Amino acid sequence: MTNINCSSDCIYQKDGKCKLESVTAMAVTPDNTCAYYAKEKNTINKKYTT
């Protein structure tokens, strides 16, 4: 199991950790960004819902 810290507005981020279940080998990006990043659609409402 991998423990990856994440603070991005990504659909895989939860409580400061990456919760992506499975990954495949990816090349490192030149600007060091996450290859699996997918922007969360509704980040504003997420903060105020329970």
Secondary structure, 3 states (H helix, E strand, C coil): CCCCECCCCECCEECCEECCCCCCCCCCCCCCCCCCCCECCCHHHHHHCC
